[in-house]
Amino acid sequence: MKLSTMSDNETETGTSKMITGLNSNVGIISRQLNVRPFETTQNRDETANRWKKWLQNVERQFRYFGITEPDIKKDRLIIYGGQTLADLE
């Protein structure tokens, strides 16, 4: 749950927040990765296919957000991948 306080000169819609002043109009956009934890199944072939699709989705989002540092990619894979991937580390 995200808590925020807004002053009288701020409005918020969706994932963007607009802050307006007397002579300024500044937009702040916050973007987040949209990744669900990776889930395995009893079927190895199905798990392999799910992994391929899950990893392609994560890599696509890394490119979109400009995440290029290998250590940061690794950390985010572990965080967003869920406990299964964290246990493998």
C-alpha positions as CSV (number, residue, x, y, z in Angstrom):
1,M,0.0,0.0,0.0
2,K,1.4,3.4,-1.0
3,L,0.7,6.3,1.3
4,S,1.1,9.8,0.0
5,T,0.2,13.3,1.1
6,M,-0.6,15.9,-1.4
7,S,-0.8,19.6,-1.1
8,D,-3.5,21.9,-2.4
9,N,-1.5,22.4,-5.7
10,E,-1.0,18.7,-6.5
11,T,-3.2,16.4,-8.5
12,E,-2.7,12.7,-9.1
13,T,-4.0,10.4,-11.8
14,G,-2.9,6.9,-12.4
15,T,0.9,6.6,-12.2
16,S,1.6,10.3,-12.7
17,K,1.5,13.2,-10.4
18,M,1.3,16.8,-11.5
19,I,2.6,19.6,-9.3
20,T,1.6,23.0,-10.3
21,G,2.8,26.3,-9.0
22,L,2.2,29.9,-9.8
23,N,4.3,30.0,-13.0
24,S,5.3,26.3,-13.4
25,N,3.7,23.1,-14.5
26,V,5.9,20.1,-13.7
27,G,5.0,16.5,-14.3
28,I,6.4,13.7,-12.4
29,I,5.9,10.2,-13.7
30,S,6.7,7.1,-11.7
31,R,7.0,3.8,-13.6
32,Q,7.4,0.4,-12.1
33,L,8.3,-3.0,-13.4
34,N,5.2,-5.2,-13.8
35,V,6.5,-8.6,-13.0
36,R,4.8,-11.5,-11.2
37,P,6.8,-14.1,-9.3
38,F,7.9,-17.0,-11.4
39,E,6.0,-20.2,-10.6
40,T,7.0,-23.7,-11.4
41,T,4.8,-26.7,-12.2
42,Q,5.2,-30.4,-11.8
43,N,5.7,-30.7,-15.6
44,R,9.3,-29.8,-16.5
45,D,8.4,-28.9,-20.2
46,E,5.7,-26.5,-19.0
47,T,8.0,-25.0,-16.5
48,A,10.7,-24.5,-19.1
49,N,8.2,-22.8,-21.5
50,R,6.9,-20.6,-18.6
51,W,10.5,-19.6,-17.7
52,K,11.3,-18.6,-21.3
53,K,8.2,-16.4,-21.5
54,W,8.7,-15.0,-18.0
55,L,12.4,-14.1,-18.8
56,Q,11.5,-12.5,-22.1
57,N,9.0,-10.3,-20.4
58,V,11.4,-9.3,-17.7
59,E,14.2,-8.5,-20.2
60,R,11.8,-6.5,-22.3
61,Q,10.9,-4.4,-19.2
62,F,14.6,-4.0,-18.4
63,R,15.2,-2.5,-21.9
64,Y,12.1,-0.3,-21.5
65,F,13.3,1.1,-18.2
66,G,16.9,1.4,-19.2
67,I,18.2,-1.1,-16.7
68,T,21.6,-2.3,-18.0
69,E,23.8,-2.8,-14.9
70,P,24.3,-6.6,-14.5
71,D,24.2,-6.5,-10.7
72,I,21.0,-4.5,-10.7
73,K,19.4,-6.9,-13.2
74,K,20.4,-9.8,-11.0
75,D,19.0,-8.2,-7.9
76,R,15.7,-7.3,-9.6
77,L,15.4,-10.8,-11.1
78,I,15.7,-12.2,-7.6
79,I,13.4,-9.7,-6.0
80,Y,10.7,-10.0,-8.7
81,G,11.2,-13.7,-9.3
82,G,10.0,-14.7,-5.9
83,Q,11.2,-17.1,-3.3
84,T,12.0,-19.9,-5.8
85,L,14.6,-17.8,-7.6
86,A,15.9,-16.3,-4.3
87,D,16.5,-19.9,-3.0
88,L,18.5,-20.7,-6.0
89,E,20.9,-17.8,-5.5
